[in-house]
Amino acid sequence: MTPNKFKEKIVNIQTSDELSQSKLKELIEKNLILIDGYSSLIGAEKIEGVFYVDNPSNIESWIKQFDSALKEAESRNGAENTFIVIPYFSVIIDISDEKTGLDLVKYLKETVHKVFSVIIAIGKWPYTEDFWNEVRALGFDVVIEASRYIYKLREYRYFRIKHCSWRDSKEISQNKYLFRVEIPGPGFTVYIPKVVITGPYNSGKSTFVSTISKSSVSVDFMGTTVALDFGILSIGGISAHVFGTPGQERFDEILSYLAKEALGVILIVDSTRPETFDRAKEMLEKLYLRDVPIVVAANKQDLEGALPPEKVRELLNLPKGIPVVPTVAYDKERVFRVFEKLYEMISKSSGGCP
């Protein structure tokens, strides 16, 4: 790394940190009250508006900050929309004991939670099973599990809803959803790192990528994609990086390489040209080897002679696990239906999120 590149990296890190602190201060001024029992242990710089626990091993020190935070919340306009957040709650358990941690949670339930929404982050360390049973018995409104896992040599973060008091347990999906934090930006978004769009020549891949993406780039020569299409998708709190591959056989190595690390693939076929389906089958054979969720998009359904999805399935000889979704590549609503189907498969797939 050159000195200039190193300086640029340092500046980027500092800028990101400044943006994070700026966003935090903005939230604190609006509807967030933060109680921090960790920073005092490591001598971290304090941020104005945060309630710091000076002695995290002492329960009275925590209660003092809880009471101060409660008074602050009650004094705000729109107090009913205020969230009291306690990150690093595991600190009190780690440097004291499980009973002290439980006593604090009970105090929060009996006082603060009666008036305001409280979010507590407890690390899932190897505490005793009795401790976790007592925590569950306290009856939180919502329990969300967040963790990391390794898939295809990459580390991803995921969350899933374990409990929701206003929904029947049978209605709660146990799917795991990848996420990332975007600052500046919306903050928390469900995230799919890589989706591959492929299909035979002239099936509508570039149009599909352009339609589904908030921004996209295509490398064309005389109207034909000769490299990659790339787009960034953002819909309903979900973001994804979308890669489109050329359809000619000479680019099959690119398809194999991208599919190797993809979490999902959309294969686009021209419903009006069944003569291209043999090529689509060849591409599918390469994808089957990658054990990745696949959706077939039966494109150009607006044109005369377009085959219905059932006929497309029959001619492609698709296994039951691969859905065929009718679409029109320039119609945003219909294109999103294809992506939503793929996202549903990724979130359920053991490969997409073990």
N, C-alpha and C positions, 0 to 999 in steps of 0.2 A: 504494500500500500504506500503510495507516494505521500510526502508531507502534506501537500495540499488536500489530498483525499482524506487524510487522517483528520485535518482541521475541519473539513466539511462534515465528517462523521460526528465530531465532537459538537459542532454547532447544531447539527440535526438533533442530537440527543438532548442538548440544552433546550432547544426550541420545543421539543416534544414535552419535556418536563415542565416548562413554563406554561404550555397550553393546558397540561393536566391540572396544574395548580390553579390556573385562571378559571377553568371549568368548575373545579371544586369550590372555589370561592363564590362563583355565581350561584351554584346550587345551595350553598350554605345560606346565602342571602335570601333565597326564595323559599324553599320548603324542605331543606335537609338539615338535621342536627346530628353532628358526628361526635361520638364519645370514643376517645382513643386511649386504650390502656397499654399500648405497645411502645409508642415513640419515646416515652420517658426512659425506657430500658436501654435504648440504643443512642440516646442523645440526639435524636433527629430534630431538625429545625421545626419550630412550631408555626402553624398557620392560624391567622386570626379567625376567630369564630368557632374553632374546634374546642371541645371540652376534653381536657387532658387529665387522666388519672395519674396523680403524682406518685402514688405508692400502689402499684397493681396487685401486690400480694395482700393488701389490706382491704377487707370487704367494706369497711366504713368509708374508705377513700373512693370506692366505686359508687356507693350509695349517695355520697355527697355530690358527685357529678351528675348522677341520675336526677337528683332533686333539682339541681341548678338547670339542667337541660329541660326538665318538665316546666319550670317557671318560664324559661325562655320561650318554649313552644306555646304556652298559654298566652303569652304577651303578643304573639304575632297575629297579623291579619291573615285570615284563611287558615287558622290553626288546624282545622279539620283535615287539611291536605298535607300536614307536616309529617315527615318520616324521621324517626329517631333510629340511627344506624350505629351498630356496635361491631366494628370489624375486630379481628384478632381476639375474640372472646376467649379462645382457648388459653390465652396467657394466664388468666386467673386460675385455671385448672392446673396448668403446667407448673406454676411457681407456688401454688398453694395446694389444693386438693380438690377432688371431685365434689365433695359435699359443699364446699364454699361456692363452686361454680353453680351447682344446683340451687343453692340458697339465693344467689343473685338472679338467676332466671325466674325463680318463683316471685321474688320481689318485683321484678319487671312486670310479670303477669298480673300481679295484684294491684299495682299502682299505675305505672306509666301506660301499660297496654289498655287500660280501661278507657283512656282518653285518646291516645295516639297510636298510629301504626308503628310497630317496632320491628326492625330487621336485625337479627343476630347471626353472625358468621362464626360457626364452631368447626374447627378443623377435625376431620374424621381420623383422629389419632387412635392408637389401640387402647382406649379407655375400657374399663370393665363393661361387661354386658349389662350389669345392673344399672350403671350410669346411663347408658343409652336407653334402656327400658324406662327409666324414670323421666328422662327428657321427653320421650315420645308420649308418656302418660300425661304430661303437662298440657297437651292438647293445643299445639300451635295451629293457627289457621292454615298456613301453607308451609310445607317443607320441600325445599329444593336442594337436590344433590348436584354439586359441581365438582368436576375432577378432570384429569388428563388421561390420555392413552396414546400408545404408539401404534401407528398403522402405516405400513409401507415405508418404514424407516423415518417417519415424520411424527412429531408430537402435536396432538390436537387437544383442545379443551372442549368439554361438553357439559351440558346440564340436563337434568330430567326432573320432572315433578313427582315427588314421592307421596305427597298428601295435599289435599285441597278440601277444606272443611265444607265448602258449599257445593261440592260435587260428589256424587256417588263414586266410591273407589273403583267400581267396574268401568266408569266412564273416563277414568284418568289414564291416558296413554303412558306406558312405561318406556316409550322410545327415548333415545338419547339424542340430543340436538347439539351439533357443533356451534360454537360461538366465538366471537372475537370482540375486542373493545376498540372502537374507532374514535380517536381524538386528534384533530377536530373532526366533528361529524356527529352522528346520532348517539354515539357512546356504545351501547350494547347492541349487537346484531347477530342473528343466527347466520352462520357462515358456511358455505360449501367451497373449499379451496379450489377445486378444479372440476369443471364439467366439460366434457368433450362433445362437440357437435360434428357428426360425420355423415357420410352418405355418398352415393354415386355422383358422378359429374352432372352438374346442372340440375340438381334436385332442389335447390333453394336454400342451401346452407348459409351463404353470406347474408341473404335477406333475413333469414331466421335470426342470426346472431345480431344483426343491426336492429331488428325489431325488439328483441328481448332485452337489449342492453341500454343503459342510460348513456353510455359512450362506447364507441367501438372503432377498430382500425382493421382495414383489409388491404392485403397486398395483391393487386390485380394486374393483369396484362391483357389488354384488349377484351375486358369484361370477364376474364376467367381468373379465379383465385389461383395464384402460383406459389403462395407460401401459406401463411396462417391468417385466419380471422381471429381477432381478440376483442372481447367485450367485457364490461363490468355490469353485472345485473344487480338491481336493487328493487325488491318488491315485498311489501308487507312485513318489513323487519328482517327480511332474508337477503343476504348478499352472496354473490358467487363470481368467480372468474370463469369466463366462458371461452373455450378455444375451439375454433372451427378448422377442420382439416380439408385440403383439396381432395377431390374424389378420384383422381387418376391413380392407376396402379403404382406408378413410379414414386408416389408419396406414401405408400403403405408403411414404410419404416417410421414416418412421423406419427402415423396413427398408432402403431404399436408402442412407440415411446410414450406418447401422451396418455394412452389408455392405461399404461402400467402404473401411473400414479394418480389417475382420476378416481373420483368417488362416484361418478355416474356418467353414462353416455346416452346421447340422443342420436339415433340413426334416422336420418331423413330420407324418404323415398318419394319420387314423383309418382303420384297415384295414377297419372294418365299415361305412364310409360312402363308397362310391366316388363318390357324387353330389358330394362336396366336392373331387374330384380336379381339376376344371376350375380351381377357385380355386388349387389347389396348382401347376398348370401356369403360371398367371399369375405366381405368386411366383417360380417357377423361371426364367422368362424374364427377370425383373429381376436375378436372381442370376447368370445366364449372362454378363451384361454386365460383371460385376465380376471375372471370371476368378479365382474363389476355389474351393478344394476344397469339395465338397458331398457330404454323406451323407444319404440318405433313411432315416428311421426309420419303419418300418411298425408303428405303435403299436396297442395294444389286442388283441394276439395271443391274449390269454387269453379273449376273448369269442367267443360263438357267431357264426358267419358272417364271422369275420375272414378277409380274403383273404390267401393266401400271398404271400411277397415277390416271387415270379416274376410273379404276376398284377398286383401293384401296379406292378412295373416296366413291364409291358406297357401298362397303362391310362394310366400317366404318360408313356409313350413316351420313356423315359430313354435317354440315350446310354450306351455301355458304360463310360465312365469314372466314372459315378456309381453307387456300390453301394447296395443296399437291405438294411437290417439289421432283422430282426424284433425287436420289443421290447415291453415292458410298462412304462409310465412310472413305476409305483410300485415296480418291482423293481430294486433297486440293481445287482445283478449284470448284468442284461440291459441296463440303461441304460449301464453302464460299457463294455459291449461296443461300443455305438454310438460312444462317445467314443474308444475305443481305435482303432476303424477310421478315424475322422477324423484322429486324431493321426498314424497311420501315413501317411495321405495328405499331411498338412501337412509331415511330415519328408521326404517324397520329392518334394514339389512344388517346381518351380523358382520358383513365385511365393511359396510359403511361406518359402523360405530359399534365395536364389539363390547 
